[in-house]
Amino acid sequence: MPLVNVLHRLGSLAAALIPPTPGVYSPDTARVDEADAFERAVLGRWMSENGESVIELRPDGRYNRMSQAGSAWRHGRYEVEAFGLAFEEDSGHVALGALRGGVLSIDGMPFRRARSACFQ
């Protein structure tokens, strides 16, 4: 039997005995996946625990916010930074936020997922 055939059969035997290596999953890939999941988790409508303020985080990086005492929605943009949020209102006001245990905290004010559409 020619040497090439012997080597080919040995290679086939080795491939059958050794399981294939799983896909490479680097720490960088894990961080990107976690950041994407975090970004998706913050989307939607949130209401302050006292029910006086609502904020809507949109997938396009914009937000709308209204307090019950206010007469109009305030608008701005937000960015997910690592595992926190940075808000910049169109008027220039800046705030920082975080999501922990299902509670969105913006400059210390806690928000929970809104169950109703909105207050009127």
C-alpha positions in Angstrom: 0.0 0.0 0.0 1.4 3.4 -0.9 2.5 5.7 1.9 -0.1 8.3 0.8 -3.0 5.9 1.4 -1.6 4.9 4.8 -1.3 8.5 5.9 -4.8 9.2 4.6 -6.3 6.3 6.5 -4.4 7.3 9.7 -5.8 10.8 9.3 -9.4 9.5 8.9 -8.9 7.3 12.0 -7.6 10.2 14.0 -10.5 12.4 12.9 -13.0 9.8 14.0 -11.3 9.4 17.4 -10.8 13.0 18.3 -13.9 15.2 18.8 -14.1 18.4 16.7 -13.0 21.5 18.4 -15.9 23.8 19.3 -16.1 27.3 17.8 -13.8 29.9 19.4 -15.6 32.1 21.9 -13.3 34.9 23.0 -13.8 37.2 26.0 -14.3 40.1 23.5 -17.1 38.2 21.8 -18.7 37.5 25.2 -18.5 41.2 26.1 -20.2 42.2 22.8 -22.9 39.7 23.4 -23.5 40.9 26.9 -23.5 44.5 25.9 -26.1 43.8 23.1 -28.3 41.9 25.6 -28.0 44.9 28.1 -28.9 47.3 25.3 -32.0 45.3 24.4 -33.0 45.0 28.1 -33.3 48.7 28.6 -35.6 49.3 25.6 -39.2 50.2 26.3 -41.3 52.2 28.7 -40.3 52.8 32.3 -42.3 54.5 35.1 -40.9 56.0 38.3 -41.7 54.1 41.5 -43.8 57.1 42.6 -45.7 57.1 39.3 -44.9 60.7 38.6 -42.5 60.2 35.7 -42.3 58.0 32.6 -39.4 57.5 30.2 -39.5 55.7 26.9 -36.2 54.3 25.5 -36.3 53.7 21.8 -34.1 51.4 19.7 -32.8 54.4 17.7 -31.0 55.8 20.7 -33.6 58.5 21.4 -35.8 58.8 24.5 -39.0 60.6 25.5 -39.6 61.6 29.1 -42.5 63.2 30.8 -43.3 64.0 34.4 -46.9 64.1 35.6 -46.4 67.7 36.6 -45.0 68.6 33.2 -47.1 69.5 30.3 -45.0 68.3 27.4 -42.6 65.4 26.6 -38.9 66.2 26.9 -36.7 64.5 24.3 -33.1 63.5 24.0 -30.7 60.8 23.2 -29.1 58.1 25.3 -26.1 55.8 24.9 -25.3 52.5 26.4 -21.8 52.7 27.9 -20.4 49.4 29.2 -23.3 48.5 31.5 -24.6 52.0 32.2 -26.5 54.6 30.3 -25.7 58.2 29.5 -28.6 60.6 28.8 -28.5 64.0 27.1 -31.7 65.9 26.8 -32.0 68.1 23.7 -31.9 71.1 26.1 -28.4 70.0 27.2 -29.2 68.4 30.6 -27.0 65.3 31.2 -27.8 62.4 33.4 -26.3 58.9 34.2 -28.3 55.7 34.6 -27.9 52.1 35.4 -30.0 48.9 35.3 -29.7 46.6 38.2 -32.2 43.9 39.3 -34.9 45.1 36.9 -34.7 48.6 38.2 -33.6 51.4 35.9 -32.0 54.2 38.0 -31.5 57.6 36.4 -29.6 60.1 38.6 -30.8 58.2 41.6 -34.5 58.1 40.6 -35.7 54.5 40.3 -37.9 53.4 37.4 -39.6 50.0 36.8 -41.1 48.6 33.6 -44.3 50.4 32.9 -47.3 48.0 32.8 -49.8 50.6 31.6 -49.5 52.7 28.4 -49.0 56.0 30.1 -50.7 58.4 32.5 -52.8 61.2 31.0 
